[in-house]
């Protein structure tokens, strides 16, 4: 299955709650594990990923550092004004090792909001995000709690080291991944 967060598949970051010109949101989408978007020292922080069209999402993966509590919400409407919780998870403190979270889900979404609710330190990073799924053939289950079904896979670490509008984009603009996990 393809990664819908990637630029060639229509993915875009349309909003980030904070920004540092040295570590912009586009860094999450360049396919490199050693580049990242960094929070600015207060929580919560969030960013919104826009998919090209509503799709059936089967897996959401994040690669991060110092994230303590992460929540993901979804919206399947053209305008992202009502989100539903997909999952919320507490991540282990891995020191200087990257945190990889893989969640099997069964949802329909056009927008995904990633919220860093707490960090293990003053700053946290998101190095990469992957959204895997298929064409929206109606094969998703939108019933039940958290906006669909979800199964968390075991987390593991890897070696690695005001609002913000994505650069060069209109109000709903953004950037996307160049590579997948």
C-alpha positions in Angstrom: 0.0 0.0 0.0 1.2 3.5 -0.7 2.0 6.3 1.8 -0.5 9.0 1.3 1.5 11.5 3.4 4.1 11.7 0.5 3.9 14.7 -1.8 3.6 12.6 -5.0 0.5 11.1 -3.4 -1.0 14.5 -2.5 0.0 14.9 1.2 0.6 18.4 2.6 1.3 19.9 6.0 -1.3 22.7 6.1 -0.7 24.0 9.6 1.8 23.8 12.4 1.3 25.5 15.8 4.9 26.6 16.1 7.9 27.0 14.0 11.6 27.6 14.1 13.2 28.6 10.8 16.1 26.2 11.5 13.6 23.2 11.9 10.5 23.9 9.9 7.5 21.5 9.4 8.8 20.6 5.9 11.7 18.7 7.7 9.2 16.0 8.8 8.4 15.4 5.2 11.8 15.1 3.5 12.3 11.4 4.1 15.3 11.8 6.3 15.4 10.5 9.9 18.0 13.1 11.0 15.9 16.2 10.1 12.8 17.2 12.0 10.2 19.8 13.1 10.8 21.0 16.6 8.3 22.3 19.2 9.0 25.6 20.8 9.1 24.6 24.4 5.5 24.6 25.5 2.8 22.0 25.1 0.4 21.2 23.5 1.7 21.6 20.0 0.1 20.3 16.8 0.2 20.0 13.0 -2.4 19.1 10.4 -1.7 16.8 7.5 -4.0 17.1 4.5 -4.4 14.1 2.2 -5.2 14.5 -1.5 -8.7 13.0 -1.0 -10.6 11.1 1.7 -9.0 7.7 1.9 -9.2 4.5 4.0 -6.3 4.7 6.4 -4.9 1.4 7.6 -1.6 2.5 9.3 -0.2 5.6 10.9 3.5 5.7 11.8 5.4 8.5 13.6 9.2 8.9 14.3 9.8 11.4 17.1 12.1 12.3 20.0 11.0 13.4 23.5 7.3 13.0 22.9 5.5 11.9 26.0 1.9 11.9 25.0 0.6 11.9 21.4 -3.0 12.1 20.1 -4.2 11.8 16.5 -7.5 13.0 15.3 -9.2 12.7 11.9 -11.6 14.7 9.7 -13.1 13.3 6.5 -14.7 16.5 5.3 -13.5 19.0 2.7 -13.1 21.7 5.3 -11.2 20.6 8.5 -13.5 22.1 11.1 -14.6 18.9 13.0 -12.1 16.3 14.1 -12.7 13.0 15.9 -10.1 11.2 18.1 -8.4 8.2 16.5 -6.0 7.4 19.3 -4.0 8.8 22.2 -0.9 7.1 23.5 1.8 7.7 26.1 5.4 7.1 24.7 8.3 5.8 26.8 11.2 8.1 27.4 14.0 6.7 25.2 16.7 9.3 26.0 18.5 10.3 22.8 16.9 7.4 20.7 14.1 8.1 18.3 10.6 6.8 19.2 8.7 4.9 16.5 5.0 4.5 17.0 3.0 2.2 14.6 -0.8 2.1 14.8 -3.0 -0.1 12.8 -6.2 1.8 12.2 -9.3 1.4 10.1 -10.6 4.9 9.5 -11.6 7.3 6.7 -9.8 10.6 6.6 -8.9 13.6 4.5 -7.1 15.5 7.3 -5.1 14.1 10.3 -4.3 16.3 13.3 -1.2 15.2 15.3 -1.1 16.7 18.8 1.9 16.5 21.1 0.2 16.9 24.4 3.2 16.4 26.6 7.0 16.1 26.2 9.7 14.3 28.2 11.6 17.6 28.2 11.1 21.2 27.1 11.4 20.4 23.4 10.2 17.5 21.3 10.7 16.7 17.6 8.7 14.9 14.9 11.1 13.5 12.3 8.7 11.7 10.0 5.0 10.7 9.6 3.7 7.9 7.4 0.0 7.4 6.5 -0.7 4.1 4.7 -4.0 3.1 3.2 -6.0 2.5 0.1 -8.6 4.0 -2.1 -11.8 4.9 -0.2 -13.8 1.9 -1.3 -16.1 2.0 1.7 -14.1 -0.8 3.4 -13.5 1.2 6.6 -15.4 0.9 9.9 -16.4 4.3 11.2 -18.4 2.9 14.1 -17.4 2.7 17.7 -15.1 4.7 19.9 -12.1 6.8 18.7 -13.6 7.3 15.2 -12.9 3.7 14.0 -11.0 0.7 15.0 -7.3 0.8 16.0 -4.6 -1.6 17.1 -1.3 -0.4 18.6 1.8 -2.2 17.6 4.8 -2.4 19.9 6.9 0.8 20.0 10.6 0.7 19.5 13.6 3.1 19.4 16.1 3.8 16.8 19.4 5.6 16.8 19.2 9.2 15.8 19.8 12.3 16.8 2.7 31.5 17.6 1.6 29.3 14.6 3.6 28.5 11.5 2.3 28.5 8.0 4.2 26.1 5.6 6.6 28.2 3.5 5.6 29.3 0.1 2.0 28.1 0.4 -1.4 29.7 0.5 -3.7 29.4 3.5 -4.2 25.7 2.8 -0.7 25.0 1.4 2.1 22.8 2.6 4.7 20.2 1.8 4.9 16.4 1.9 7.2 13.3 2.2 9.8 12.4 -0.2 10.4 8.9 1.2 8.6 6.3 3.2 9.8 4.5 6.4 
